[in-house]
Amino acid sequence: MSDEEESPLKFPCQFPIKAMGKTHCNLDLIVVEIVRRHVPDLAEGAVYSRESAAGNYVSITVVVNATSRAQLDAIYQDLVDCESVIMAL
C-alpha cells in the first residue's frame, strides 16, 4: 500500500504548514525559502505570521497546494533541519 493510500489526506489539497522560532531571526523569509524549494508556485498571500504575547517568538503559517505525502515530509524535514526553526507543525 502506498503512502497516499494510507494517508487520510486526498492529494492535491490545501495544507497549512506552521513553523515557530525566535522573532528576531527573519523566520518568515527563512521558512518561505525552505517551502519554495518544494512548492515553487507558492500562491500570493499564502504566508501568515503571528507574534507571541511577549513578542519573543513568531509562528509562520504557509498554506501550500500539497501534491503528495512525500512532498509534505520533505518540507517538514527541511524545516526541522533548520536551526532557526524551533518547532514545525
N, C-alpha and C positions, 0 to 999 in steps of 0.2 A: 504494500500500500504506500502511495507517495505522500509527501508532507501535505500537499494540498488536499488530499482525500481525508487526512486525519485532522486537519485544521477546521475549526468552526467558521473561519472566515471564507468568504467566497470572493475570489480574485477575478478581475481587478476591483478594488474598493478604496474608499477614502479612509485613511488611517492616521490618527494623531500620534505623533512621537514627541515625548517630553524629555528634556534634559535639564538638569539643575546643577548650578555651580555658584561660585563667588560672583558678586555683582561687578567688580572692577576689572574683570578679565576679558571684556568684549565677547562674552559667551555666545551672544546671538550670531555674530559673524563666524565664529568657530563652528557652531552647530550647523548653520546653513551650508557652510563649505563642506562639511562631512556629509550631510544629507545629499547635496548636489552631486557628489561622486556616484551615488546610486540612483538618483532621480534628477537627471539633468533638466527636465522640463518642469521644474517646480513652479507651481502657479503663483501669480501675483497675489499678495495678501494671504499667503499660506502660513505666515510666521507671526506668532503672538508671544509676547513676553509679559512677565508679571514679577515684580519685586516682592520680597518677603516684607513683613510688617516693619522690621527693623532696618530694612534696606541692605542687609549684608549678603543676601542670596537672591538669585533670579532664576525663574523657570522659563524655559523657552519651549514653546509648542510649535511643531511644524506638521501641518496636515499634508500628507502625501497621497498620491494615487498609487497605492501599492499593487504590484503586479504578481507577486509571489511571496511565499513564506521565506524562501531563500534570500530575497531582496531585503525583507524586514530584518532577518537575522544578521545580514551583513551590515546594515545600518547600525543596529544595536551593538554589534561587536566593535565597530569603529568608534562609536560614542563611548563605550566602556573603556576602550584603549586610550582615549584622550585624557591627559592628565588634568585638563581644565574642567572636565565633567565629573561631578561628584556622584551623580545618580542618573540613570536613564530608565524611563518607564514606557 
